[in-house]
Amino acid sequence: MRRAHAPSGLIAVLLVAACAPSSDAPVGNAAENEAAARYADRMAGTPPPAPPSKPFAVKETAGGLEFAYAYPAEAAAVPALVDKFARDMAATKADALKMAKEDSAAAKGSGYPFRPHSLETQWSVAADTPRFLALQSQTYVYTGGAHGMTGYDAVLWDKARKQESSVKALMTSPAAFSTAIRDRFCAILDQQRAEKRGAPVVRGDDDFTQCIDPMEQVLVPTSKDGKLIDGLTVVVGPYSAGPYAEGSYEVGLSVDAAMRNAIKPDYRDAFVAVK
């Protein structure tokens, strides 16, 4: 069966009709001209614009496991991140499902009731600027114990270089960056601790009164206006800065001169300038 092709003369006519206004054309033919232009583009081999990316989300229950994984449209628009998350989703699901099945079999053999496991990961956008896409994840894990646990992660995509990066890769050195943010981080962390505890923090020998190392936590660049990176959130999981009952801490730090100077010169233009 032969495929019909539009004559080249017709394509030329359609292109002229779509692109060149005519004094004889009626005022109300804009829709017809637009349709003709789209047809001409298709016949000439011009690919149509890519449809907008959509958020990804999956939620299912099987084998004693409640599993969920989701990421936003901004991540779905980056093939490398889609592949990364697909691998992560497959690996973590396989491990969690194996554990759930083993625990279910052990509970059945011992005559104990089995508590279904959970693994839920949600990625969200922390910054989407012309240079960087910063994503933060929150993962909840429950394996049948007294309570579940929440963990965090971050991904930084360098749009200019079209590759995954990291906050530490942007630093002149982790030591210099730590020096730039540590005092502000410790002060804000103690303020948040005091609010949760109802009393000022008094330094002692235990970890829950000492300031922790911000560089060992999850560092997430943030942006309020989508133009430049203007902040950094230090995400602290349960048990790191306080007892489980206090939950997680998120210490937000605005970009100041000290922080910006601890960023490599090649990346400083992506951070808000500070006078």
Secondary structure by P-SEA (a helix, b strand, c coil): cbbbbccaaaaaaaaaaaccccccccccaaaaaaaaaaaaaaaaccccccccbbbbbbbbccccccccccccccccccaaaaaaaaaaaaaaaaaaaaaaaaaaaaaaaacbbbbbbbbbbbbbbccccccbbbbbbbbbbbccccbbbbbbbbbbbbcccccccccccccccaaaaaaacaaaaaaaaaaaaaaaaccccccccccccccccccccbbbbbbccccccccccccccccccccccccbbbbbbcccaaaaaaccccccccccccc
